[in-house]
Amino acid sequence: MNEFIYIGIIIILFVIISILEMRIERIKNEHKIKLAELYRKLSDITRKEKDSFQKLQLNQDLNHAITDAKKRLNEEIFDLQMEVFSNIKNIDY
């Protein structure tokens, strides 16, 4: 009689352990899916950050080029003004 009780307890424990193992596997699979999603999002964010830095660098390069062009243009305008004034000064009336 006791043997049947022990066998019943062992079977119940086996069923409980099997259920727990299935739940653990389900949780592991869910976590794998969530982890894969997080890695994908991290990859997207890293790519967007890299693109943003490249755009920022391009904007900075463009700003430097515009500033340099303005500086050269101002120098050329000044040189032309000086040349015009010297030509006006040299004209005899």
C-alpha positions in Angstrom: 0.0 0.0 0.0 2.8 2.4 0.9 4.5 1.5 -2.4 1.5 2.8 -4.3 1.6 6.1 -2.3 5.3 6.4 -3.0 4.8 5.6 -6.7 1.9 8.2 -6.8 4.1 10.8 -5.1 7.0 10.1 -7.6 4.6 10.3 -10.5 3.2 13.6 -9.2 6.7 15.0 -8.7 7.7 13.8 -12.2 4.7 15.6 -13.6 5.5 18.8 -11.6 9.1 18.7 -12.7 8.1 18.1 -16.4 5.7 21.1 -16.2 8.4 23.3 -14.6 10.9 22.3 -17.3 8.4 23.2 -20.0 7.8 26.6 -18.4 11.5 27.2 -18.0 12.0 26.4 -21.7 9.1 28.7 -22.7 10.6 31.5 -20.5 14.0 30.9 -22.1 12.6 31.1 -25.6 10.7 34.3 -24.7 13.9 35.8 -23.3 15.8 34.8 -26.4 13.2 36.5 -28.6 13.3 39.6 -26.4 17.1 39.6 -26.4 17.2 39.3 -30.2 14.7 42.2 -30.4 16.9 44.3 -28.0 20.0 43.5 -30.1 18.1 44.5 -33.2 17.0 47.8 -31.6 20.6 48.4 -30.4 21.9 47.8 -33.9 19.3 50.2 -35.3 20.2 52.9 -32.7 23.9 52.4 -33.4 23.4 52.7 -37.1 21.3 55.9 -36.7 23.9 57.3 -34.3 26.6 56.6 -36.9 24.5 58.2 -39.6 23.8 61.2 -37.4 27.6 61.7 -36.6 28.3 61.5 -40.4 25.7 64.1 -41.1 27.0 66.3 -38.3 30.5 65.9 -39.7 29.3 66.8 -43.2 27.5 69.9 -41.7 30.6 70.9 -39.9 32.7 70.5 -43.0 30.2 72.5 -45.0 30.2 75.2 -42.4 34.0 75.4 -42.5 33.9 75.5 -46.3 31.4 78.3 -46.3 33.3 80.2 -43.7 36.5 79.8 -45.7 34.8 80.9 -48.9 33.3 84.0 -47.2 36.8 84.8 -45.9 38.4 84.5 -49.3 35.6 86.4 -50.9 35.9 89.3 -48.4 39.7 89.3 -49.0 39.1 89.5 -52.8 36.5 92.2 -52.4 38.9 94.2 -50.2 41.8 93.7 -52.7 39.5 94.8 -55.6 38.4 97.9 -53.6 42.0 98.8 -52.9 42.8 98.4 -56.5 39.9 100.6 -57.6 40.9 103.3 -55.1 44.5 103.2 -56.2 43.3 103.5 -59.8 41.0 106.4 -59.0 43.9 108.1 -57.2 46.2 107.6 -60.2 43.7 109.1 -62.7 44.7 112.6 -63.7 41.9 115.1 -64.2 
